[in-house]
């Protein structure tokens, strides 16, 4: 009997030393899972904006944020007589501003979208859509900044991003700090430069160019 009692005591001691499984999730894991779910919700829910022109036409802009620095944007033209087109911009920088203007003074406002990168340069971009006498809408051609533009005699000499694009007095302006040779990204020393844009008719459509 004494031997049996000693064996029972040993068995109880062995089982009491086994680690217990925790049925509750760890606090850190719970917070991380919740954060991932909230981030996914933020990047998958489209943001919808509507803007009305002076002639009561409507542009419906939908931004699908695929990530913090990448978006898909669709533009629906509503109320135009001949067509109600939908335009797509895929894998672009996030939308930071939008406005309507009548840059060519024909009585019909265009739509302009401004996007900005999330990297160190925060480079801005312009997208435009012109009303053709409120019958239809066509994209506006905006020329990309080239290597020649960045040369000393180019329009964008000293440009390294960090620009702001805005409308003022029916004109689109781009303001940016000017970098001199050797300036670090944090500290441009060349002052500020402002470029203005005009809208003109091209052979196949509308062109937004620097004045």
Buried (B, 14 or more C-beta within 10 A) or exposed (E): EEEEEEEEEEEEEEEEEEEEEEEEEEEEEEEEEEEEEEEEEEBEEEEEEEBEBEBEBBBBBBBBBBEEEBBBBBBBBBEBEEEBBEBEBEEBBBBBBBBBBBBBEBEBBBBBBBBBBEEEBBBBBBBBBBBBEBEBBBBBBBEEEEEEBBEEEBBBBBBBBBBBBEBEEEEBBBBBBBBEEEBEEEEBEEEEBEBEBEBEEEEEEBBBEEE
